[in-house]
């Protein structure tokens, strides 16, 4: 059929995806961030959005988080000093 209409098969199987507005993305990212008590970073937020069917890159999520001043809480690594070995 595609040959008869002279169109590529990819056009026949193509499914358009409705774009999500930037404001909706900001709302969802903010909701997930505060629902996690400010613990989730861009990677975990990306996974949560993928579970809802929204595909975004980690960098785009990071840029939105920076624009909204969302910084995740993390534990600082304990200081481990060196011990001199006297032989």
Residue pairs with C-beta under 8 A, 6 or more apart in sequence:
1 12
2 8
2 9
2 11
2 12
20 54
22 64
25 54
25 56
25 64
26 64
26 67
26 68
28 49
28 52
28 54
29 45
29 49
29 61
29 64
29 65
29 68
29 70
30 68
30 70
32 40
32 45
32 48
32 49
33 40
33 45
33 65
33 70
33 72
36 44
37 73
38 70
38 71
38 72
38 73
39 72
39 73
40 48
40 72
41 72
41 74
42 58
42 59
42 61
42 62
42 65
43 58
45 61
45 65
46 56
46 57
46 58
46 61
49 55
49 56
49 61
65 71
